[in-house]
Amino acid sequence: MPQKLQQQLQQLHNELAKNPPLSDEERASLTTLLHDIEANLEATTDSTEDDSLVDGVNLAIERFEVSHPTVTATLRNILQSLANMGI
């Protein structure tokens, strides 16, 4: 996994640890997405799984865009890193 992407994922972990005002459902959704990204990048996957991963990040961006701009910015950076990797 590229170092830049590792840093971005750690940044998202840190932002979640700061306890932003998220509902339990929102927090669970972001935590699941983070684990999915990490697991997907550690395993050899096919493009179908990669597509669902990118879709998940896009959905999270849409969901948190207005209410949590810092989280959204980090998710956009992660999405760009995934795109740069060809995912």
N, C-alpha and C positions, 0 to 999 in steps of 0.2 A: 504494500500500500504506500503510495507516495507520501512523503513527509508533510507536505502542505495539507493534504486531506486528513492525515492523522491530527494535525494541529486544529483543523476546523471541527473535527468530531470532538476533540477534547474541549474546544471552546463551547460547543453546544452542551456537553456534559457539565461544564462549569456554570453555564447560564441556568441550566435546570437546577443545579445545586444551590443557586442563589435564591431559590424558591420564588420565582416570579408568580404573580397572581394567576395561576392556572387552575382550572377545575381538575378533579381527579381523573376524569376522562381524557382531558387534554394532555395532562402529564403522562398518563399511561400511553397515549397515542404517540407522543414524541419519544418516549423511552423505547417503545416497541420499534419505531422507525429507526432509531439510532442503532439498536441491536441488529435489526435486519440489514442495515447498511454494512455494519462491521462484519457480520456473518457472511454476507454475500461477497464481500471483498476478500475474505480469507479463503473462500471455497471457489472451485472452478464451477462456473455456472453457464447456462445457455442464455441466449438473448431474450427469451420470454421472461425469465426471472429478472434480468436486468431492466427490461421495460417496466415491469411492475414496481421495481425499486424506484426508478425515476418518476413513475406516476405517483408513488407514495410521497416522494419529496415534493412534487408539484402540488399535490393535494394539501400537504401540510403548509406550504407557502401560502396558498389561497386561504386556508383556515385561519392562520395567525397573522396575516398581513396587516390588518388594521389594529388588532388588539395587542400584538407583541412584535413591534418592529425590529427589535434587536435579535430575537429568535429567528425572525423571517430573514434578516440579512445574513445570518449564519447559514441558514438553510439554502439560501441562494448561492452562497459561496461553495457549499458542499455540492450542490447541483452542478455548478460550473466545473468543479474539479472532476466530477463523474463524467461530464460531457467531454472534458479534455482527455480523459482516459478511454473514451470511445464507448462509454456505457450509456 
